[in-house]
Amino acid sequence: MLLGLLALGAAACTPVESPAPEPSGPADTQAQLAELTVASAGSMRGYSREHFPHWRNAGKNCDVRDTVLQRDGTGIKLSGCNVVGGRWSSRYDKRTLADPSDVDIDHMVPLANAWRSGADEWDDDKRGDFANDLDRPQLLAVSASSNRSKGDQDPSQWKPSNRDDWCQYAEDWIAVKHYWRLSVTSDEKAALDDMLGSC
């Protein structure tokens, strides 16, 4: 009887789509790049950052921004759980920052780029998960100037001025797009492949 119930329960289960694995080296990254869907960039129609609820609460008076500042900095000073001091090394431009107000939290794959790459078809809950993703290399403390220079551009349009970061940047971009099953343009894919050549 018990075995019959277990079998019935198993039959009633709906398979859950397993997440895409993250790359563990250059060969895996190249394989994941090859698996990305190549498509023209979608429309910005309907886009708003409000469709990507970000900086979720992460404790009393604190949010995901504080979490990333604390994770990526050294000599962190806190007021409660708010980050009020420390030092950050911005890998995009090799700048060292000592004031949290000079630090931006970059979305590796910008929200507007994600929208044009398939996130327009998600609901706001899933877009919020993407915008607050601490498990992939999607959130990074960098200089405000480099983040604002980057804007919503893909690697065919913008690369870190620090060429030593190109390999890691491409690997991180691919990891995020692959996990979230976002598309790339043909120019974007070519730029990523070129950047991987620096690894």
N, C-alpha and C positions, 0 to 999 in steps of 0.2 A: 504493500500500500504506500509506504513511504517513498519507495523508488518510483512508483507511478506518479506521486505528487511532485517529486523532484523533476521528473521528465516533463510533466505538464508545465511546471514553472519555467523550465529552461526553454520550452517551445514558445512560451508567451513573451520571452524577453526580446526586445528590439536591439539588434546590434548597434553598438555605438561606434561612430567613425573615429578611429584612433588618430591622434595628432601626428603631423609629419615630424619625423625625427630631426634633431638638430645636427648640423655637420660637426665632425670631430677632427677634420684635417683638410688640407687642400684638395685631395682626391674626392672626398665627400662633398666639399663645397662645389667643385666643378660638376659633380653629378647632380647636385641640387639645382645649380644654375641651368643645367640642361633640361631639367624637369619643369622649369617655370614656363607658364603659358605666355607666349608672345602675342601681344595685341596692341592696337592703337590706343592711345590714352583716351579715356572716357571723358564725358562732358562734366563741367563743374556745376551744371544746373542743379539747384537745390542744396548745394554745399553750404554748410555753416559749421564752425568749430563747436557750436552747441550740440551738434549731432555726435560729437566725440566727448562725452563728459569726462574731463580729466582732472587730475590732482584730487583723487578720492581721499577721503579721510583715512588717516593711518595712526590714529591716536588723538588724544585731547588736543584740540587746536592745531593739529599737525596733519600733513597730507603727504601724498606720494612725492611731491617736490622735496620736502624735508628728508624723506627716506633716501632719495638719490643723492642729495647733497651730503648726507652723512656717509653713505656708502662710498662715494667717489672722492671724498676729501680726506685730509689729514689734519691733526690738531684741532678737531672739531670742537666748537664751543656751543653749548646749548642753553636755551632759556626754556625750561620745561622740556618739551621735545622739539621746539623750534630751533633750527640752525641759525646762529647769529654770528658765527666766526669760524675761521679755518683757513686752509689753503687747498687750492684746486689746480691741477695741471690740465690745461685744455689741449687734448691731443690733436685737435684739428689745426692749431696754429702755434703750438708749443708755448703758449702764454701761461704764466703762473698768476693766479688770482687769489687775493686775500680778503675780498669783500663779497659776501653772498649775493649782493645786489648786482655784481658784475658777472654773475654766473647764470646762464640759461640752462634749462633742461631740454636738450634736443631730442625730438622724436627722430630716431634714425631714419625710418621711413615716414616722411612728413604726413600729417593728417590729410592734407589736400591731395597729395600724391596717392595715398591709400584710397581716397574717394574715387579718383580717376582710374584706379587699378582693380576695382571690384567692391570696395567697402560701401559704395553707394547702395548696394543690394542688401547690406546687413541692417539689423535693427540697432537702435541706440545702445542697448545693453552690450551687444557684441562690440560695437565701436568703442564703448567705454572700456571694455576689457583690453582692446588693442591699445588705446591711448594711455593706459596705466600698466602696461605689461612689464613687470619686473623680472620675469623669468627668461625672456629672450633679451638680446642686446639692443633693445628698442629705446631705452631711456639713458641719456648720458649727460653728465655735467660738463659743459664746455663754455668758452667765452661767449658773452652775449653778442659780441661783434661777429664772430664766426657763424653763430646760429642764425643771425639775421641776414648775413650774406648768403647763406645757404637757402633760406626761405623754404619753398616747397619743391625745389629743383631735384631732379634725379641725377645719378652720377654722370650722365652724358652732358649735363648742363653745369654741374658744380662738383668739384672735388676739394678735399681739404688742402690748404696751402702747404701743409706739412706732408710732403710726399712719402715720408716714412710711415704714414698712417694709411696709405692707400690699400695695402693688402688687408689690414684689419677692417677697414671701412667697407670694402667690397664683401668680405666674409660676413660681416654683421648685417649688411643690407640684404644679402641673399638669404641668410638664416631667417630674418624677419619675414621677408616676402614668401619664402617657402613654407614656413609654419602657418602663416595666415592665408596661404593660397591666393596671393595677389599676383596680378599679371605684371609683365615688364614690356616696354616698347623694344623694338629691334635695336634702336640706338642705345638704350639703357643697357640691354644685354651685352652689346659689343663693348661698351665702356667698362662694365663689370668684368668681362673676360680679360680685357686689357689690364685692368688694375690687379687682377689675380696674378698676372705675369710678374708683378713685383714681389710676390711672396717668396 
